Amino acid sequence: MNLNRLAVFLTVLCAGLSLHAQSQGGVSDAWTLETVNANARRVADWMTAHPKRHSQLDWTYGAFYAGIAALGLSDPALPYLDQIRDLGRKSAWKPLTRTYHADDHCIGQSWLEVAAFDNNPTYAEGLKLTYDYILAFPHTGPLDFTKKDNQKRWSWCDALFMSPTVLVKMYGLTGDARYLDFMDREYKATTDYLYSKDDHFFFRDSRYFDKQTKNGRHVYWCRGNGWVFGSLPIILRDLPADRPSRAFYLALYKEMAASIKKAQHADGAWRPSLRDLDDPDMQEMSGTSFFTYGLLWGINNGVLDRADYLPCVQKAWKAICRNINSEGRLGWVQPIGARPVASYPADDHEVYAVGAYLCAAMELRKLIVADAHPARKTVEIANPLAVYRSAETVTLDWARLGMQAAKVRVFDVRNSAVLPHQLFDSDGDGAPDQLLFKTYALARQSRAFWVLESDTLPAAPAEATCFNRHVPERMDDAAWENDRMAFRLYGPKVSEPAPAGEGLVSSGIDVWCKKTRRPVINDWYASGKYHDDRGEGLDYYKVGPGRGCGGLGIFNGGTWHASGNWVTHKTLATGPVRTVFELTYAPWACGEGVSVRETRRVSLDAGSHFTRIESRLSVTGSAALQAGPGLDISAGRQHNG
């Protein structure tokens, strides 16, 4: 296998029948995308509109924003990812100040998810400083909760959701295996200390080893175990497939899943105390939501037997939906604490329960899509490098897929999202032969995508952020851009003497640097002010007759020769994944009676900083020629300093 390319594999999956249910109270529990999406947004919006007084950087909101990230990634056109970006900007992407305390790491889950999606590593810089300090000076004290500084390690079971989930994402962005080594070592230490090998639950911390319920049973706290169980899908999802510790996390997940299933109450909800459902006999929705999320992940990934565990999930989903009121408030949530209590009413709510519910809802989306499309085809990509790959275009054989163009959808399984795609005619015969879509891959990560036909699954909005056009209103420029960069090449009109043109003869490439992901070409040309930065970037490059950024030069006998302006322009494709156009250049003299004619194909993919240029040269005459791109880096080529 070529390690510098993504490996792509096609398989066909089949799934069972879709499931539908109706709740007896609260909101509808119908297993349809419309209902699940509407309820998730209702719950997220209500909680956002009724914030708690906690710091939005603490652990409670860390779990909330983990759910908001899951919801936002499922449809990036919605405003939810902006909530995370706004919080990050307001806090300068710096976590709270307790360097070692897992509670203060939890917000990093959402920040690193958005960092990967946005391809913006600045979101991770504050967290990296924190973790690099911990790695350099690890705390080695006891996990005994009664000892000083015990919380500088993961001495309470909830911590396994707070920090390890961030570490696995840190590895994904950096490829630095030290983060995984630390995570494995400390996660195993906490498990060895707090996990009951008999009951397959975690004690909340060492203070509960000898405590008992009123009926003489061990105290295993529902929410604490919910946080542990919720951490395992997040870790397993992005952990490299060949990582030796994967077997440890998977075995722990399966053991806990079996015990969680047995501890479920007949009404579908879990009680605050997992081994004594009578102490107290009250529903607890934060633990219930985390358990539901974790079990759904296992079913979706073939880790749990569907026939055995799906009834458990169905009952749990009914219980959750019964406790969401018409406004979107999720009730029956135990307040902040460390043990099972009976001191909360039905309308008690908390941000962490909403985060867990949103994670479960987005996992349910995957099950619904899978069941509705049993003939879907699965595309698996594998990144064999310990490098975060921010913008990869996946290319599939359109004829092999055998689907109808109007019905085809590409579904990102990890993010539960329908992706923009493009049918592309690569050979120019007038018919599409490739299906393209864009994604990203974390370090040594495997990703799955479903390609399917659907009459009901809405298509992804195809934003016009990857396109090209001829610009006759600006003397025949050929301009192209994506969500990262913009460029132009000069056409025939600009070579004419003033006032009709500028008298500029040049095939150099001009670069427009953007500070925004939205299209700018049309607006900047309309304003005519693109040499000034008005908050979105600018054209700061004076190309003139030089090569600019990548213009072609022909070398003959130690002298270089450049073409004039392009003479014809033809758009071949214009987004949303790839834009392609073709230019021709009239023959130009290259010395010794030699002339060269160029046909240039220019393509740019969404998310990429680099344009691909293919030049086909026709040479008249006989000489040993060399050709190559040029790059002008002189200070005199800068606009406005």
N, C-alpha and C positions, 0 to 999 in steps of 0.2 A: 504493500500500500504506500502511495506517495504521502509522506507525512506533512507536506505543505499544502495539501488539499483536504477538503472535507470529504469524508466517505459517505456516500448516499446509497441507501438500500430501499427497495420497494417491497412491501409485503401487503397482503390483503387480510384484513381482520373481519371477523364476524362478531356480532353481539346479540344479546337477547332482546326481548320485546320491551318497549317503553312502558314505564309505570306511571300511573296516575292515582292520585288520592285526594280526598277532600277533608279538610279539618272541620272539627265541630265548633270551633270558636277561633278568635283571633283572625289572622289573615289566611288566605287560601294556601293549602299545602300541595296544590296540583304540581306534578312534576313536568312542567312545561317551561321552556326558556322564557316565555313572556312573563309568567308568574314569578319564577325565581329571580329574574333580572329586576322586575318591578319591586319585589319585596326587599331585595338587597339594597337597592337605591333608596327606598323609603326608610329603611333602618339606618343606613349610613347618613342620610340627610337629617333625620331627626336627631341623631346623636351629635352631629356637627352643629346643629342649631341649638342644642342644649348642652354645652360643654360643662365638664366637671372643673373643679377648682385646682386639680392637680396641675403640676407643670406638664406642658405638652411634650417635654423631653423625657419624662420619667417612664418607668416600666409599664404603668397602666396604659398610657398613650402609645408606648412602643408596640403593644399588642394591637391596639386600635389601628394604628397606621400600617401594621403588617396586613390587616384585613383591607384597609383602604387601598394599599398597593395592589393586592390581588384583584380587587374590584376595578381599579383604574387600568391595570394591564389588560383586563379582559375587553376593554373598549377605551383606548387612549383618547378618543375624541371627547369623552366625558370629562368633567372638571376634577376628578378625584386625584390624579397624579399631581395636578397643580397645588392641591392642598399640601402635599409632601414637599414640593419644590418651595412653596412659600414659607413653610416652617423651616426648611433648611437654610434658606437665605436669611431669614430673620435671626437665626442662631449662628450664622456664619458656618454652618455645617459642623458645629462643635458639640459633642455630647456634654452631659453634666459632668461635674468635676471629680467625682469619686473614681479615680483611675481604675481600681481593681474591682469595683462593685458591679456585678452583672446587671443589676437594675438599671444602671446608667448606660449600659451597652445596647439595650433592647431597641432603642429608636433606630439603631443602625440597620436593622432588617429592612425597613422601608427605604432608607436613604440609599442603601447599596442596590436594592432592586431598581430604583429609578436611575442610579448612576449607570448601571449596565444598559438600561433601556435607552437613556439619553446619550450614552457614550460620553459621559462627563466625569472623569476621575476626580475632579475637585470635590465632589460630594463625599468622597471617601477619605479625604486627607486628615480630617480631625480624628476619625476613628483609627486610622492607620498609626497616627502618633500615639494614641492610647495603647493600642495592642502591641506596638513595637516596644513601648516602655515595659509592658507586662512581660513580653518575651525576654527582654534583656534582664529584667529583675523579677523573676517569678516568685510569688509568695509560696512558701513551703510549710506554713503552719498547719495545725490540725483542723479537721473538718467538724470537730465537736462544736456544736452551736453555743455552748456555754463558755468557750474559750475566747480570749481577746483576739480580734482581727480575723475571726473565722470566716467572715463574709468577704475577705479578700480572695477566698476561693469559693467554689460552688458548693457551699455547705448546706443549702436548702434546695429541695428538688425543683422548685419553680425556676431556679437559676439555669436549668438545663434548656429552658426555652429562651431565656434572656440573652445569653452570650454565645453558646455554640452555633446557633443559627446565623449569627453575624460572622463568626469566624469562617464558616464554610463559604459564605459569600465573599469574604475578604480574599480567600484563596482563589475563588472564581475570577475576581478582577485582577489579581496580581500574579497568580501562579506561584506564589511563595508557599512552599509546603510546610514551613514552620507553623503556619496558622492551623493546618490540619493536625500536625503532630501534637501541638498544645491541646487542641480540642479533644483529640482521641485520649490523650493521657488524663486530662482532667475529668472528662465525661465518664471514663471508666472508673476513676477514683471515686467519684460521687456515687456511681452505681454500686460499686463494691461496698460502699459504706451505708447507703440508705435503701437499697433495693432488697425486698424480701424475696428470696429464692423459693419460698414456699407459696406465698400468696400472689407473687408477681405484681405487686404494687410497691410504690415508694413511700416510705415515711417522709413526712414533710421536712423534718430535720431530726437531729439526735435527741431532742427533748421528748420525742414521741415514741421512742423505742419501747418504753414500758407503760405508756398510757393505754387505757382501755375505754371502750364505750360502756354505756350503762348496762349492756348485756354481756360484758366481759370479752369483747373482741378487740383486735388491734384497730388503731385509728389510722385509716388511710384516707387522706383528704381528697375529695373529688377534684377540686380545682387544681390543686398542686399536681396531681397525677394527670389531669387534663393538659397542663402546660408541658409536662414531660412528653406525653403521647403526641401532642401537637408539634413538638420539636423534631420528632423522628422523620416524618415525611419531608420536612424542609431540608434536613441533612441528607437523607437518602436521595432526594431529587437531584441534587447538584454534586454529590460526592462522586469522584471518578469511579467508573465501573470496576476497575481492577484494584481499587484501594483495599488493602488487607482488612482494615477495620470495618469495611462494609458489612461483613458477616456478623460482627458484634451488634451493630445497630439493627440489622434485620432480625436477628434472633430475639433481641429485646422487644422489638416492635411486635413480633408474632406472639410472644408470651403475654405481653400486656394486652393485646387485642383479645385474646381468649378470656382473660380475667375480666376485662371491661365488659365484654358481652354477657358474662354470667352475672355481673353486678347490676345490670340494667333493671329498673323497676318495670312492672307490667304496664304502666302508663307511658313508657317510652323514655322518660327522663331518668337521669341518675341523681342519687341523693348525695348530700354533702359528705356522708361517711360511706365509703364503698363496701365495707364489710359488715355494716350494720345499718340496714335501710330504715330502721325505726328510730335512729338516733342522729339527727332528727328525721322525721318522715316529711321532707319538704323537697320540692323540685329545685334544682340548681342549674341554671342555664349556661353559665360560663363553662363549667366542666362538661355539660352535655354537648355544647357546641364544639368544643375542642375534640371530644371523643368522636362526634359525628364526622368532623373534618378528617380525622385520622383514619377512621374506618372506611370512609369513602375513597380516600387515597389508596388504601390497600386493595379495595375492590377494583378500582380503575386500573391499577398496575399489576393485577394478577397475583398479588401477594396473599390475599385472602380469598377463600372460596366464596364466590358470589351467592350461591344458593344458601350457604350457611349464614352469611353475614348481612345480606341485603334486607331480610325482614327486620333485623335489629336497627338498621339505618332508617328504614321506613318509619318505624315506630318513633325513633328519636326525632326525625324531621317533623312528624305530626306534633310532637310535644313542643318543639321549638316554635312552630308556627302558631300554636294555640296561645303562646305567651307573647306574641307580638300584637300590639293593639293597632287600631286602624291608622293611627298617626305614625307608627313605626317604632314605638318604644318596646324594646325587648326587656321583659320583666323577670321576676324570680331569680335575681342575681345576688349571690352572697356578696356583701361589701368586703372591702379590703380587710384581710385578716390572715391567719396562719393555721386555722383548724376549722372543723365543722361546727357551725353554730345554728341556732334556730331563731335568730333575732332579726329576721328581715321579712318584709311583707311582699306581696305579689308585685307591687309596682317598683320595687328596688331595681335599679339598673346601673350599669357601669360600662365604661368604654372598652375594657378588655373583653367583655362578653360579646360586644358588637364586633370586635376584631375577629374573634373566633368564629362567630356566625358567618361573617363575610367570607372567611377562608373556606368554610363548609359549603356555602352557597356556590362559590366559584368551582369547587370540586364537583358539586352536583351538576353544574353546567356540562362538565365533560361527560358525565355518565349519560345525561339526556341526549347530547349530541351523538355519542357513540351508539346508543340504542336506536336512535332515529335513522341512522345511516349504516346499516350492517355491511353494505358493499363498499365502504370507504377503503381507500388505500393509504397505507402508512409509509411515510418517508422518514427515515432515521438518518440524522447527521451526527457525525462523531468528530470532535475536535481533538486530535491526538497530541496537540501541543499544550504546554503549560503557559499559554498565552491567551488572554482575553481577546477575542476576535469580534470587533464591534460592528462590522457591517459586511455580512456575507450574502451573496446572491446565490440562491439554490436554483439550478437549472434542471428541468425534467423534460423527458421526451413526451411531447404532447400527444403524438399518435399512439404511443404505448398506453397512455392513460385511458384513451377511448371514451372521453366524456363530452357532454354538450357544453359548449362555451358559455351559454347564458346561465347555466346552472352550477358551474364549477365553483367550489369554495376551497380555500386553504385554511385549515384550523390549526393554530399553535396549541399543542396539548399542554405544554408547561404553563403558559399564560392564559389558557382558556379563551383565546382570542381568534376571531376571523381576520386574516391578514390580507392586505392588498396584494393582488397578483397581476400578472401581465402575460398575455399571449404574444409571442414574439416571432416574427418571420426572420430567422437568422440567415437563410440562404437566398432571400430576395425573390422567391418564386411566387409571391403574392398570397401565400397561405401560411398561417402560423405553424411552426414546428417545435416550439419550446414553450413551456410554462415557467415563468420566473416568479420568485418571491424572495423577499429580503428577511434576514433574521440576524441574530447575534449568537455567539457561543462563548460561554465562560471557559476558563482554563480546563482542558481535558474533560469537557462536558459532552454528554450525549443528549440530543434533543429529538423529539418525535413530532411529526406534523401529519395531519390527516388531509388527504385530498379527496373530495367527495362531491357528489351532485345533490343539490337541495333546492326545493321550491319554497321552503319556509325559513331557512337560516339566512338572515339578512347579509348581504354582501358588505364587505368593508368599504368605507368611504375612500375613494381614490383621489387623494389630494394631488393637486397639480404642482408638486414641489420638485419634480424631476422632468424637465422638459427643455426644448430648444425652439428657437424661432429665428427667422430672418427679420431684421429690424430696418426696414427701408426708411423709416422716419429719422434714423440716425446714420444716414449715409451708408446703408447696406451692411451694417454689422451683422455677424452671425453670433448669436448669444446663446448660452446654455447654462443651466444651473441645476442643483439639487438642494437638499435641506442643509448642506454644509458650505458649499462654495458656488461661485458664479464666474463665468469666463466669457471672453468674446474674441473674435477674429475679425479683421478689417476686410470689407468688401470693395467692389470696384468703384463705388461712388466716392469714397473717401480719398482715393488716389487722384481724383480730378483736381485741377487747380481751383483755388478759392475764386469766387464765392460758392461755386457749386459743390466743391469738396474741400479737402484740407491739403491736398498735394502730398499726402502721406502714402508712401509705397512701403508696405510691410506685411509680412506673414507671421510676425511675432504674436504670441498669445498673451492676452491681457487677463489679469486675475482680479476679481472683485471679492474681497474678504467680508464675510457676513458675521454678524453677531446674533442673528435670528435664524430660526428654522423655517420661517415662512418664505414664499417666493418674493424676490425683490426686483427682478429685472424690469418688469413692466412699470412698476412705480418709480424706480430710479430713472429710467429713460423718460418717463412722463415729466418728472420734475427737472431733469437736466442738471441735478446737483449731486451727482454721484462721486465727485471728488471731495466732498465734505461729509464727515461723519455726523449724521443726525440721529445716532443711537442704534442704527442697524448695521453699521459697517461702511465701507467705502471702496472706491477704486483708487488705490494709492500708488499704482504702478505706472510709470511713464515708459511705455514700451517703445514708442517711436519706431525707427527702422531696425531696432535690435531684435533679438530672439525672444525677449520676454521670458515666459515660463514654458519652455518646451518647443519653441519654434524650430523648424527643420533647417539644417544647413548641409550643403553639398561641398565636399572638399576634393579639390583637384590640384595636384602639384603644389600643395602647401597653401593654397588660397581657398577661402570659403566663398560660396555663392548662395544667395538666398533668392527664393521666388518673390514675385510681387503679390498683390492681393488676390484673394480667391475670385473666381469668375462665375461659378455656378454653385448653387446651394440646393440640397434636396433633403427634406426630413424623412427619415425612415421609420422612426418610432419615437413616441414621446410619452413615456411614463405609464404608470406611476413608479415602476421599478427601474426601468432603464430608458434613457433617451439616446437616440442615435441619429446622426445626420452625416451627409456626405458632401464634400467640397471638391471642386476641381481647380487646379492652378494651370494657367497657360504655360507653355514651354518657356524656360529661361536659360540663358547662356551660362555655361559652366567652364568656359575656357577650352582651348585646343579644339575648337569647332564642335564641342559637345553641347547638347541641350538636353534638358530633363523636363518631363511633364509629370505632375503629381495628381493622383486621386487619393483623397484623405478621408478616411472614415473615423468619426469622432463618437465615442460613447461614454456615458457617465451613468453610474448606478446610484440609486438612493443610498444615502449614508456614507458614501465614499468621498475622501478628499482628493482622489486621483482620477483624472480623465484618462481613458485608454484611447490611444491614437494609432491607427494602422495606416501607413503610407505605402501606396503602390506606385512605383516609379517606372516610367518608360524613358529609356535613354536612347538618344540618337547620336551616333558617333562612337568613337572607340577611345577609351581611356580607363585607367584604374581609379575608380571613384570611391570615396567613402562618404557615408551619410550618418547624421546623428542629430539629436535634439540639443538645443542650447538653453542656458539659464543665465539670465542677467541679474547679478546680485549687487551691482554698484549702487552706492548711496544716491547718486545723481538720478536714478530711475524712480525715486519716491516722490509722490505727490504730498504736499502739505507736511514736509519734514519726514 
